[in-house]
Amino acid sequence: MSAPAGALPERLLLGSGPSPVPERVLQALALPTIGHMDPAFAEVMAETAELLREAFVTANGATLPISGTGSAGMEALVANFVDPGDRVVCGVHGLFGERMADELGRAGAEVVRVEAEWGRAIAPERLVAAAREGLDAMVVVHGETSTGVAQPLEGLSDACREHDALLLLDCVTSLAGHPLRLDEAGVDAAFSGTQKCLNCPPGLAPFTAGERALAKLGRREQPGRSWYFDLSLVLGYWNAGGGRAYHHTAPINLVYALREALRIAVGDEWLASRWERHRRAHAALNDALAVLGCRRLAPDGEQLHPLLAVTPPDGADEAAVRGALLTDHGIEISGGLGPWAGRLWRVGVMGAGAEQEPQARLVGALAQELRVDATDALAALEDGWRA
């Protein structure tokens, strides 16, 4: 017989996602389910879309949560804005760049990979140089979750617009945790996930598309390869103008939860202040873990604030320590991926997890498992939060 939900262990989620879900969001998730065409739900949808525009810092009308995880957002991005034969420049410097390149290839694109080693950002001038031979789109991962690296976007939009190409963005881990102003950066379409800095359960993919992207979609003479993710159909359900048309049954309670998470993220806290809190939290935790012998993978200036990837201290058993944190302390952190499997800890610094108290709990538990005194590391953490 399966255990009841109440028997599940409590965890402090400080891995690469999901992140800690506040009680307010859980309460919203438990609100009574109503119909997906109910006018009352339409009001929830409208507020959620407007709050997402604030989080993305965009005026795009086509802003909504795609019904599906962050990977569904990737599928929707490619299915709507990349056609077979398109020449697409794709930045690859980690697992999620690799996945994007794979998805583009499956869509029939001519994929031009611009690569950097895992743990480093791609020099923007290299992406710009790849665009000079012509392109239909450029796709980059703004926050590479596998390595904790933030990708600079300077100059990319201008390079794309010289060829009437689209700039497409994966901001799953950076949205609401790392500085990102989509319209200012000239991004034409982007997707994210709810389970990172928004502190919402997984299952929805925040998504936005501007006029240039929608114009390309409108020029298609044949329907795209995906019915479920076809924005020309989905927007008929999400956009109120002219009446809502049924497309699919939305995950109603997840939308409730996302609305509440966004109220916290961009309503209760000014977005710029939230970005600064994540920066400070990342720096403070990095200082504390350095005292314990950890070293950040990303160099200064390339770090992704919501995700701190560090190498364990010399002699530490990466998997054993990580397992003990979970089973003995109820704290989840993530291991490395790809070439960094077994050699990296990935620590989430996301939303409610980007606070001193949960970080102190992690530092204390980690010191205990490493058999070292936590005093100096906790002092470094406190000093970092005071800075």
C-alpha positions, 0 to 999 in steps of 0.5 A, spaced: 500 500 500 502 506 498 504 511 503 499 517 504 501 524 501 502 526 509 507 521 510 512 524 505 519 527 508 520 534 508 525 537 504 529 543 503 530 544 496 537 547 494 538 543 488 537 545 481 530 545 481 525 544 483 526 550 489 522 551 495 515 552 494 512 557 499 506 556 503 502 561 500 503 558 493 501 551 496 494 554 498 493 557 492 494 550 489 489 547 493 483 552 491 477 549 488 478 547 481 473 550 476 472 550 469 477 552 464 472 556 460 469 559 466 469 567 466 472 567 473 478 563 471 479 567 465 480 573 470 486 568 473 489 567 466 489 575 465 492 577 471 497 571 470 499 573 463 500 580 466 504 578 472 509 574 467 510 580 462 512 584 469 517 578 470 520 578 463 520 585 463 516 585 456 510 588 453 509 582 449 501 581 448 503 573 447 505 572 454 502 566 457 504 559 461 505 553 456 501 547 459 507 543 460 514 543 463 520 547 461 522 542 456 515 544 453 517 551 452 523 549 448 519 545 444 514 550 443 519 555 441 522 551 436 516 548 433 513 555 432 519 559 430 524 554 426 522 551 420 525 546 416 531 548 412 532 554 417 539 556 418 540 557 426 546 559 430 546 555 437 550 557 443 552 550 446 556 550 453 552 545 457 547 540 457 541 545 455 545 548 449 546 541 447 538 539 448 537 545 444 541 543 438 538 536 438 531 539 438 533 544 432 536 538 428 530 534 430 526 540 427 530 540 420 534 546 422 541 547 419 544 547 426 550 552 426 553 550 433 558 555 437 561 552 443 565 553 449 567 549 454 562 547 460 563 552 465 564 558 461 560 563 457 560 564 450 564 570 447 558 574 444 563 576 438 563 569 436 556 568 436 555 575 432 561 572 427 557 566 426 551 570 424 555 574 419 554 568 414 546 569 414 541 566 419 534 565 420 534 565 428 539 565 433 538 561 440 542 561 446 541 559 453 541 565 458 542 561 464 546 554 463 543 550 469 548 544 468 554 549 470 551 555 473 554 560 467 550 566 465 550 568 458 552 575 455 547 577 450 550 584 448 550 585 440 546 579 439 539 582 437 543 587 432 546 581 429 540 578 428 536 584 425 541 585 420 539 579 417 531 579 419 533 573 424 530 572 430 533 572 437 530 566 441 532 565 449 532 559 454 531 563 461 529 557 465 533 558 471 534 566 470 527 568 470 526 573 476 533 571 479 538 574 474 538 581 471 534 580 464 530 585 461 527 581 454 525 587 450 531 591 452 535 585 450 531 585 443 529 578 445 524 576 440 521 569 444 523 566 450 521 560 455 522 559 462 520 554 467 516 555 474 520 551 478 526 555 479 526 562 481 519 563 481 518 557 487 512 554 483 511 547 482 513 544 476 508 543 470 508 550 466 513 553 462 512 561 462 513 563 455 513 570 451 513 572 443 514 579 440 511 581 434 517 579 429 516 572 432 509 572 431 510 575 424 514 569 422 509 564 424 503 568 421 507 567 414 507 560 414 503 557 408 502 550 412 501 548 419 507 547 423 509 540 426 506 541 433 498 541 434 499 542 441 504 547 441 501 551 435 501 558 438 496 560 433 491 556 436 493 556 443 493 564 443 486 563 441 485 560 448 489 565 452 487 572 449 481 574 451 480 579 445 474 576 440 472 571 445 476 565 448 476 559 443 477 552 446 484 549 445 486 544 451 484 543 458 489 548 462 492 545 468 487 550 472 490 549 479 497 550 477 495 556 474 492 558 480 499 557 484 503 560 478 499 567 479 500 566 487 508 565 486 508 571 481 504 575 486 510 574 491 516 575 485 514 581 482 508 584 487 511 583 494 518 584 491 521 589 486 524 585 481 530 589 481 531 588 488 529 581 487 535 580 482 540 584 487 538 579 493 540 573 488 546 576 487 548 577 494 545 570 496 550 567 491 556 571 493 555 570 500 554 562 499 560 562 495 564 565 500 562 560 505 563 554 501 570 556 499 571 556 506 569 549 506 574 548 500 569 548 495 571 552 488 566 555 484 566 553 476 564 559 473 569 565 473 568 571 476 563 575 471 560 569 468 556 566 474 549 565 474 546 568 480 540 563 481 545 557 481 552 556 484 556 550 481 562 548 485 567 543 485 567 539 492 573 539 497 579 535 495 578 528 498 570 528 499 566 523 496 561 527 492 555 522 491 556 520 498 556 527 501 550 529 497 546 523 499 547 524 506 545 531 506 538 528 503 537 522 508 540 525 514 539 532 514 533 533 509 537 537 504 537 536 497 543 539 492 544 536 485 550 533 482 554 534 476 552 533 469 555 530 462 563 531 463 562 534 470 558 528 473 561 526 479 565 532 480 560 538 481 555 540 486 550 544 483 546 548 489 540 552 487 540 560 490 532 561 487 527 565 490 525 563 497 532 559 497 536 565 496 535 567 503 540 566 509 537 561 513 536 556 509 543 557 506 546 557 513 542 550 514 546 547 508 553 550 510 552 547 517 550 540 515 555 540 509 560 542 514 558 536 519 558 531 513 565 533 511 567 533 518 570 540 519 568 546 524 562 550 521 564 556 525 568 560 519 564 558 514 558 561 517 561 567 519 563 568 512 556 567 510 553 572 515 559 577 512 556 576 505 549 577 507 551 584 510 556 586 505 
